[in-house]
């Protein structure tokens, strides 16, 4: 990620591969002891995350508005939704194992991402 060069992940842009133009879908593998991105939220795009394989010690970090960030332990099958404009900044941290997940959302003509 441009704001944190330590962030490492492998991704396949499934939406692009299948010709989707209004919805983005990515299959992501997050290596152990890493984070998915930097804390962020979208002004115009909805975003969702579906956990396929959580890996030991993985967490979702969510910061709602001006509140302190909270960690939620991840487990296989978890689903998170982040509606556009709700100021729910989020990221994932892997623990000792790899995290495999789908992430997707809308593709509005203009989106502003806040970090």
N, C-alpha and C positions, 0 to 999 in steps of 0.2 A: 504494500500500500504506500502511496506517495508520502503520507504523513507518518508512517512507521515502517521503515525498510526491513524491520525484523519480522514482519508478518509474512508467513509462508503458507500457501495452500495450493492444491491442485484443483482445477475446475474444468468441467465440460459444459459448454453452453447448449443445453438440450433444446431450449426454445429456438435459438438461431438455427440449429441443425435441422429442425423440423419446420422451419418457415414461419414460426409465430412472430407477429409484428406488434401485438398489443399487450403481450404477456411475456415476461422474461422468466426462464426456469434454468437453474444451474445445478448440476450434481457436483458436490464439493467434498474433497478429502482434506481434513485438517490434521496435520501430523501431530504427534505427541508434544506436549509442552509448548504450545503455540497459541495464537489467538487469530480469530477469523478476519478481523479488520480493526479499526479504531471505533470508539463509541460514536454512533451517528444516528440520525433520524432524517426522514424524507418529508419535505413539505407537501409534495403533490402525488407521490407514488406510494401505494400500499406495498407492504413487504411481508412475506411469511417465511417461516422456516419449519421444515419437517425433519425430525431426527430419525435416521435409518439405524445408525449404530452409534451409541453415545460414547463408548470408551470409558475406562475407569477414571473417575475424578473430573469429568467434564462439567462445565457450568455455563449458564447463560447469565450475562451481566446486564441488568436493565437499570437505567437511570431515568425516572419519571420527572420531567421538569427540573425543578431546583432541589428535589429530594436527593438524599444520599443513594448511591448505586447499591443494588441488592443482587446477590448471587442466588441462582436457582439451579440445583443439581439437575443435570440432564439424564434422561433415560430413553431407551429405544421407544419410538412411537410418539414422542412429545411433538406438539404442534404449537407454534407461537405465531400470533398475528400482530402486526404493527401498522395500524391504520395511518394513512397520510395525515400529516399535520398535528399529530398528537404529542409530539416532543418526548417520545419514549425512546431515548438513545439506548442502543444495545450492541453487544458483541458476544462472541463465544470464546471460551478458553478451553483447550483440551488439557487433559491430565496426563496420566501415564500411557493412555492408548489413543489411537486414531479416532477422530469423529468423522462419520460419513453422514451427509445430510443433503436435502434439497432446499434451495432457497429460490424464491421467486417473487414476482410482484407485477404491478401494472407498469406500463411504459408510456407515461404521459409525454406530450410534446416538450414540456418544460418541467423539470424537477429541480428543486434546490435541496442539496444534502447538507445538513449541519453537523459539524464535528466538534 
